[in-house]
Amino acid sequence: FGLLHGFGFAGALTEIGLPQQAIPLALIFFNVGVELGQLLFVLGIVLLTWLLHDLNQQKILKRAETAVVYSIGGLSSFWLFERISLF
């Protein structure tokens, strides 16, 4: 999956005129940036969960968990129906 996206991104970099020898470094920094962004997002969620748990806010924590689950389910259902409608 990542390999295919990497080829597509490398092709886009070539189209905008980036020199061929600069593409590997650009891909590395792009991937590092994506991974760091994901880690920071997860760290933020973990810290927020820890803070709510530490403040003994079980009711808020339970509602937040439920809201996240329903949000993910709703978004994934939307994407499913969007893809099905393309066929």
N, C-alpha and C positions, 0 to 999 in steps of 0.2 A: 504494500500500500504506500508506504513512504517512498519507496524507490520510484514508483510511477509518478508521484507528485514531484519528486526531485527532478526527474527528467523533464517534466512539464515546466517547472520553475526555471531550470537551466535553459530550456528553449526560449522562454520569455526574456531571460537576461541577455541571451544572444541577440534576440530581435531588437532590443532597445539599444544595442551597440556596445555592450560591455565586452572588453577584450577577453578572448578565450582563456588566457592564463589567469584571469581574475575570477572566473566563475567558481572554481572549487572553494576558494576562500569565502566568496559571497554566500555559497550554499551552506558552508560550515557555520558562519555567523548567523545566518537566518535560522538554521536548526537550533543552534544554541539559544537564540533569542526566544524561539517558540517554547523550548523546554523550560527555560527560566520563567517565562510567563505562566506556564502551567504549574510549576512548583510554587510560585508566589500566590497564585489563586488558591491552590490546595492549602498552603500554609495559612492564608487568611481565613479560610473556612475552619481549619483545625483550631486556630486561635480563638475565633468567635465561639465555636462549640465549647472549647475549654473554659472560656470566660463565662458563658451562660451556665455551664455545669458547676463551675466554681462558685458562682453567685447563688447557687441552689435555685435556679429558675427552671425547674423541670417542666412546668406547664408551657412556658415560652419555647423551650427547647423541643418539646414534643410537637407543638404547633408548627415550628419552623421545619422540623423533619417532614411533617405531613405536607407542608406547602412545597417543599423541594421535590418530594416524590411526585405529587400531582403535577407540578410544573414540568418535570422531566417527562412524565407520561403524556401530558398534553402536547408538548413540543414534538415528541417522537411520533405521536399519532398524526399530527399535522404534516410532518415530513413524509410519513407513510402514505397518507391520502394524496399529498402533492405528487409523489412519485407514481402512484397508481394512476392518477389522472393523466399522466403523460403518455400512457400506453394506449 
